[in-house]
Amino acid sequence: MVASLGLVALLSGVALLLAVQGAIHQEDGYTRALRWTGGILLALGVFRFFTLV
């Protein structure tokens, strides 16, 4: 159950980063915050996935 939470965080982080990449030409505080959130989710997902599997 907890490993699947890591996988969900990993996939949502990747999806958020890919969505922000499309809007990277209009860099503002909003897209910067989304990119940071995606990076944190990605790191959290990688950490949880590999420490629990």
C-alpha positions in Angstrom: 0.0 0.0 0.0 2.7 2.5 1.0 4.9 1.5 -2.0 2.0 2.3 -4.3 1.8 5.7 -2.7 5.4 6.2 -3.7 4.6 5.2 -7.2 1.6 7.6 -7.3 3.8 10.5 -6.1 6.4 9.5 -8.6 4.0 9.5 -11.5 2.2 12.7 -10.5 5.5 14.5 -10.1 6.5 13.4 -13.6 3.1 14.5 -15.0 3.3 17.8 -13.3 6.8 18.5 -14.6 5.8 17.5 -18.1 2.7 19.8 -18.0 4.9 22.7 -16.8 7.4 22.1 -19.6 4.7 23.1 -22.1 4.2 26.4 -20.4 7.9 27.1 -19.8 8.0 30.0 -22.3 5.9 32.1 -19.9 7.9 31.7 -16.8 6.3 33.3 -13.8 5.8 32.6 -10.1 2.9 30.2 -10.8 4.9 27.9 -13.2 7.9 28.1 -11.0 5.8 26.9 -8.0 4.3 24.1 -10.1 7.8 23.0 -11.2 9.1 23.0 -7.6 6.0 21.0 -6.5 6.5 18.5 -9.3 10.2 18.1 -8.4 9.4 17.6 -4.8 6.7 15.0 -5.6 9.1 13.3 -8.0 11.9 13.1 -5.3 9.4 11.9 -2.7 8.1 9.2 -5.0 11.5 8.0 -5.9 12.5 7.9 -2.2 9.4 6.1 -1.1 9.4 3.7 -4.0 13.0 2.6 -3.6 13.1 2.5 0.2 10.0 0.3 0.6 10.3 -2.0 -2.4 
